[in-house]
Amino acid sequence: MSDRSTEDAAGQEMQSGVAAVDRALNIVAVFETSDGPLTISEISRRTGLYKSTALRLIGSLKRFGYIIHTEDGRYDLGPAVVRLAARYQHGSQIAHRIEPVLKRLVERGSESASFFVRQDDDTRLCILRVNSNHSTLDRVTVGTVRPLDRGAGGYLFQAYGPGPHSDKVVAIREAGFAVSYCETSPDCAAVAAPVLDHKNALVGVLQLSGPMERFTPERVEGLIVEIRAAATEISRSFGAAI
């Protein structure tokens, strides 16, 4: 076989391998928006994969602990996902730096506090959450996925992401906070502020959210002061010069 033929074969094999990885990760990703275990038919429908292909990939994911086979014949996320999440939080020290601040905000009577990181080009992921001591309607929990194209947190991820940016997003970055009403949860509002690192790059977004009825103009002004102070404290712990 010529060198060119060998290179072509290697390239095709690599592309095939990358495609298989993409499909396997797509299977894992469908559980982000599921309420529990899924049947192979549901996985096939949500991923667009043939059942035979999905089953073959699930077999590999099971061997590494990313998928488990439940007693009723369905599939769910496995313990490897938990280990990765724990390693991520430990390595980045995110929980150590941020969770005490969230708890302190709530203890002082603020709204429910969450911390989101960018998940991909279109979504953000809640990795820390402390519920307020009064009623909350937004139903955000650790693992909740929200879009980047709406909501106070989403606008901040846009502001610190690649452009072009709308005038609204540019103004939000200059202000250092964002406010939204009923954009990701009905009857709920939120204020958010960016957490930056030593290079002034975005680590994630701190958010306070709760029922619209409590987000009066006067209350929002107070929440903005609270969340900006909290975000500044956390950012400085990451070395940000602010």
C-alpha positions as CSV (number, residue, x, y, z in Angstrom):
1,M,0.0,0.0,0.0
2,S,1.4,3.5,-0.9
3,D,2.0,6.1,1.7
4,R,-0.9,8.1,0.4
5,S,-3.3,5.1,0.6
6,T,-2.1,4.5,4.2
7,E,-2.7,8.2,5.1
8,D,-6.2,8.1,3.6
9,A,-7.0,4.9,5.5
10,A,-5.7,6.4,8.7
11,G,-7.8,9.5,8.1
12,Q,-10.9,7.6,7.5
13,E,-10.4,5.5,10.6
14,M,-9.9,8.6,12.7
15,Q,-13.0,10.2,11.3
16,S,-15.0,7.1,12.0
17,G,-13.6,7.0,15.6
18,V,-14.5,10.7,16.1
19,A,-18.0,10.1,14.8
20,A,-18.4,7.2,17.2
21,V,-17.3,9.3,20.1
22,D,-19.8,12.1,19.1
23,R,-22.6,9.6,19.0
24,A,-21.7,8.1,22.3
25,L,-21.6,11.5,24.0
26,N,-24.9,12.3,22.4
27,I,-26.4,9.3,24.2
28,V,-25.1,10.6,27.5
29,A,-26.4,14.1,26.7
30,V,-30.0,13.0,26.3
31,F,-30.2,12.2,30.0
32,E,-29.6,15.9,30.8
33,T,-33.2,16.7,29.9
34,S,-34.8,13.4,31.0
35,D,-36.7,12.9,34.3
36,G,-35.4,9.4,34.8
37,P,-34.3,6.2,33.0
38,L,-35.0,5.9,29.3
39,T,-35.9,2.9,27.1
40,I,-33.7,2.1,24.1
41,S,-36.6,3.3,21.9
42,E,-36.6,6.7,23.6
43,I,-32.8,6.9,23.3
44,S,-33.0,6.0,19.7
45,R,-35.7,8.7,19.0
46,R,-33.9,11.4,20.9
47,T,-30.5,10.8,19.4
48,G,-31.6,9.9,15.9
49,L,-29.6,6.7,16.1
50,Y,-30.7,3.2,15.0
51,K,-31.4,1.0,18.0
52,S,-28.7,-1.4,17.0
53,T,-26.1,1.5,16.8
54,A,-27.3,2.9,20.2
55,L,-27.1,-0.5,21.8
56,R,-23.6,-1.0,20.6
57,L,-22.5,2.4,21.9
58,I,-24.3,1.9,25.2
59,G,-22.4,-1.4,25.6
60,S,-19.1,0.7,25.6
61,L,-20.6,3.3,27.9
62,K,-21.7,0.6,30.4
63,R,-18.2,-0.9,30.5
64,F,-16.8,2.5,31.6
65,G,-19.6,3.2,34.1
66,Y,-21.3,6.1,32.2
67,I,-24.5,4.2,31.6
68,I,-26.3,1.5,33.7
69,H,-29.0,-1.0,32.8
70,T,-31.9,-0.7,35.3
71,E,-33.9,-3.6,36.6
72,D,-36.9,-2.7,34.5
73,G,-34.8,-2.9,31.3
74,R,-34.3,0.9,30.8
75,Y,-31.0,2.9,30.9
76,D,-29.8,5.6,33.1
77,L,-26.6,7.6,33.9
78,G,-23.9,5.6,35.8
79,P,-21.5,6.4,38.7
80,A,-18.7,7.5,36.4
81,V,-20.7,10.7,35.7
82,V,-20.8,11.5,39.5
83,R,-17.0,10.8,39.8
84,L,-16.3,13.2,36.9
85,A,-18.5,15.9,38.5
86,A,-16.8,15.5,41.8
87,R,-13.4,15.7,40.2
88,Y,-14.4,18.8,38.2
89,Q,-15.6,20.6,41.3
90,H,-12.5,19.6,43.4
91,G,-10.0,20.5,40.7
92,S,-11.5,23.9,39.9
93,Q,-12.2,24.6,43.6
94,I,-15.5,26.0,42.5
95,A,-17.6,24.6,45.3
96,H,-15.0,25.5,47.9
97,R,-14.9,29.1,46.7
98,I,-18.6,29.7,45.8
99,E,-20.9,27.6,47.9
100,P,-20.2,29.5,51.2
101,V,-21.1,32.7,49.4
102,L,-24.4,31.3,48.1
103,K,-25.3,30.1,51.6
104,R,-24.5,33.4,53.1
105,L,-26.7,35.2,50.6
106,V,-29.6,33.0,51.4
107,E,-29.1,33.2,55.2
108,R,-29.3,37.0,54.9
109,G,-32.8,36.6,53.4
110,S,-31.9,36.9,49.7
111,E,-33.6,34.9,46.9
112,S,-32.5,31.4,45.8
113,A,-28.9,31.4,44.7
114,S,-27.4,29.4,41.8
115,F,-24.1,29.2,40.0
116,F,-24.0,28.4,36.2
117,V,-21.2,27.4,33.9
118,R,-21.2,27.3,30.2
119,Q,-22.1,23.8,28.9
120,D,-21.8,24.3,25.2
121,D,-22.4,26.9,22.5
122,D,-26.1,27.1,23.3
123,T,-26.7,26.2,27.0
124,R,-25.5,26.8,30.5
125,L,-25.5,24.3,33.4
126,C,-26.3,24.8,37.1
127,I,-23.6,23.2,39.2
128,L,-24.4,24.8,42.6
129,R,-27.7,25.7,44.1
130,V,-29.0,27.0,47.5
131,N,-32.7,27.4,47.9
132,S,-34.1,30.5,49.7
133,N,-35.9,30.3,53.0
134,H,-39.1,31.4,51.4
135,S,-41.1,30.0,48.5
136,T,-39.4,29.6,45.1
137,L,-41.0,28.8,41.8
138,D,-38.1,28.6,39.3
139,R,-37.4,24.9,40.0
140,V,-33.7,25.2,39.4
141,T,-31.6,22.3,40.8
142,V,-28.0,21.1,40.3
143,G,-28.0,19.7,36.8
144,T,-30.6,22.1,35.4
145,V,-29.8,23.3,31.8
146,R,-30.8,26.7,30.6
147,P,-30.4,28.4,27.2
148,L,-27.9,31.1,26.5
149,D,-30.3,33.2,24.4
150,R,-32.5,34.3,27.2
151,G,-32.6,34.9,30.9
152,A,-30.3,37.1,33.0
153,G,-27.6,34.4,33.2
154,G,-27.8,33.7,29.5
155,Y,-27.2,37.3,28.6
156,L,-24.1,37.4,30.7
157,F,-22.7,34.3,29.0
158,Q,-23.4,36.0,25.7
159,A,-21.7,39.2,26.9
160,Y,-18.5,37.3,27.7
161,G,-18.7,35.0,24.6
162,P,-17.6,35.6,21.0
163,G,-19.4,38.4,19.1
164,P,-21.1,40.0,17.4
165,H,-23.1,41.3,20.3
166,S,-26.4,43.1,20.3
167,D,-26.6,46.6,21.9
168,K,-28.5,45.0,24.8
169,V,-25.7,42.5,25.5
170,V,-23.0,45.1,25.2
171,A,-24.8,47.3,27.7
172,I,-25.1,44.3,30.1
173,R,-21.4,43.7,30.0
174,E,-20.7,47.3,30.7
175,A,-23.1,47.4,33.6
176,G,-21.8,44.2,35.1
177,F,-25.1,42.6,35.8
178,A,-28.4,41.5,34.1
179,V,-32.0,41.3,35.1
180,S,-34.8,39.2,33.4
181,Y,-38.5,38.6,34.0
182,C,-40.4,35.4,33.1
183,E,-37.8,34.4,30.4
184,T,-36.9,30.9,31.5
185,S,-39.5,30.2,34.1
186,P,-43.1,31.4,34.2
187,D,-43.8,33.9,36.9
188,C,-40.1,34.1,37.9
189,A,-37.5,36.7,37.7
190,A,-33.7,36.7,38.1
191,V,-30.7,39.0,38.6
192,A,-27.2,37.7,37.6
193,A,-23.6,38.9,37.8
194,P,-20.3,37.4,36.3
195,V,-17.6,35.6,38.2
196,L,-14.2,36.2,36.6
197,D,-10.7,34.7,37.0
198,H,-7.2,36.2,37.2
199,K,-7.3,36.8,33.5
200,N,-10.7,38.5,33.8
201,A,-12.2,35.6,31.8
202,L,-15.6,34.3,32.7
203,V,-15.6,31.4,35.2
204,G,-19.4,31.3,35.4
205,V,-22.5,33.3,36.4
206,L,-24.0,33.9,39.8
207,Q,-27.8,34.2,39.8
208,L,-30.5,35.1,42.3
209,S,-34.0,34.0,41.3
210,G,-37.5,33.8,42.7
211,P,-41.2,34.7,42.1
212,M,-42.0,37.8,40.1
213,E,-44.1,39.2,43.0
214,R,-41.0,39.7,45.1
215,F,-39.0,41.4,42.3
216,T,-40.3,44.9,42.9
217,P,-38.2,47.8,41.5
218,E,-36.9,48.5,45.0
219,R,-36.2,44.8,45.7
220,V,-34.3,44.4,42.4
221,E,-32.1,47.4,43.2
222,G,-31.1,45.7,46.5
223,L,-30.6,42.3,44.8
224,I,-28.3,43.9,42.3
225,V,-26.1,45.4,45.0
226,E,-26.0,42.0,46.8
227,I,-25.2,39.9,43.8
228,R,-22.5,42.3,42.5
229,A,-20.8,42.3,45.8
230,A,-20.9,38.5,46.0
231,A,-19.7,38.1,42.5
232,T,-16.8,40.5,43.2
233,E,-15.8,38.6,46.3
234,I,-15.8,35.3,44.5
235,S,-13.9,36.8,41.5
236,R,-11.2,38.1,43.7
237,S,-10.8,34.6,45.2
238,F,-10.0,33.5,41.6
239,G,-7.5,36.3,41.3
240,A,-9.5,38.8,39.3
241,A,-8.3,42.4,39.7
242,I,-11.7,44.0,40.4
